[in-house]
Amino acid sequence: MTQPLITIDSVTRQFAKTPDLAAKLANRLGAHFEPQVVHAVDSVSLKIGEGEVVGLVGESGCGKSTLGRIVAGIDNPTSGRILYRGEDVARANGQRARHIALKVQMIFQDTLDSLNPRFRMGQTVREAARFHKVVPDSELDAHIDNVLVQAGLDPRTKSRFAHQFSGGQRQRIGIARALAVNPELVVCDEAVASLDVSIQAQIINLFMDLRERLGLAYLFVSHDIGVVRHISDRVAVMYLGRIVEQGPTEALFADPNHPYTQALLREVPRLDNRHASFNPVSGEIPSPLSPPSGCHFHPRCPFAMDRCRFEPPALKEIAPGRKSACHLNDEPGGSM
Ligand code: SF4
């Protein structure tokens, strides 16, 4: 990869958990409960190249959506950096910061919640482009009509409100709104998860078509491994805030290295054989409030050794373009 479009550099995100009623009451009575910390993202590094599709997978609560929001500039890291073409986005200001912010857009799962119910569709799509003067005012109407067509929408429906569209059409409105500001990367957070299977396929085809025509890159955050396999060039697997494995899609699916990836991929159906989701990994997902020491996966890992309980495994190169974080790779004979 030449200069990456986006570099996620050792990004960590922690949240203070809001105390529950019992803790608030106890504090009023003099007990001093320390606020609990959610370890959502833990020192994650990942690169996304120009026009590349990177799939980010993991079970619910693993931190993948938080990471997506940080990449899109909707949330800030507690530590670490996001670089756009090598430039630290946190250090950019004024016009430059606005330019970078427009280059990364996000598409959400909930198509109704992500659209203003009081705005007509045309206004929803044009608002950011108008505000940021993406094109001269005299060209704005033509520009918006063009992105609507690119997203598969009829410009004659611009006066309708969000609730007058189907779920698939609302997702197309979200896509058109993103396209209107000429992004280079689109973060898709479970962007097809709430759609019917046939509509999912249409929206995925639209993503791929836009990639082809506009050179768009995607960070595709999903729990649906079948979809991720279908569209991604590379895949990163997250577990409790850490990336445990990453590599080119076909190599990773053909020969998963990390025991967690192996458990996830076992018997996962393809996109054309639906109900694609995670193969249940045995054992409870530990709480991100108190992740297990050492390798976070050790309480569920059939290969856990003493070392795994106290020493976090580093994400190391295991083959060209492939990385995995498992102590088994240091053992004679490698991983299982
Ligand atoms: Fe299992 Fe240890 Fe590898 Fe973690 S480091 S995945 S516990 S073998």
Boltz pocket constraint, residues with backbone or C-beta under 6 A from the ligand:
constraints:
  - pocket:
      binder: B
      contacts: [[A, 258], [A, 259], [A, 260], [A, 295], [A, 296], [A, 297], [A, 298], [A, 301], [A, 302], [A, 303], [A, 304], [A, 305], [A, 308], [A, 311], [A, 313], [A, 325], [A, 326], [A, 327], [A, 328]]
      max_distance: 6.0
